[in-house]
Amino acid sequence: MPYGYPCCGPVYPGCYGGGGFYFALVVVLLILLFLFGGWWYYTNC
């Protein structure tokens, strides 16, 4: 099992040592931004 697997998620902000949680959150936000940007591009061009 990868490190922090049993407690991954926003409910356990300390399972990745603090910094890893915020890094994962930023990655998720970037993915959502990319998906929204792609959707906007295809619907407005």
PyMOL commands that set and color helices and strands:
alter all, ss='L'
color gray80, all
select helices_A, chain A and resi 5-7+19-44
alter helices_A, ss='H'
color red, helices_A
deselect
rebuild
show_as cartoon
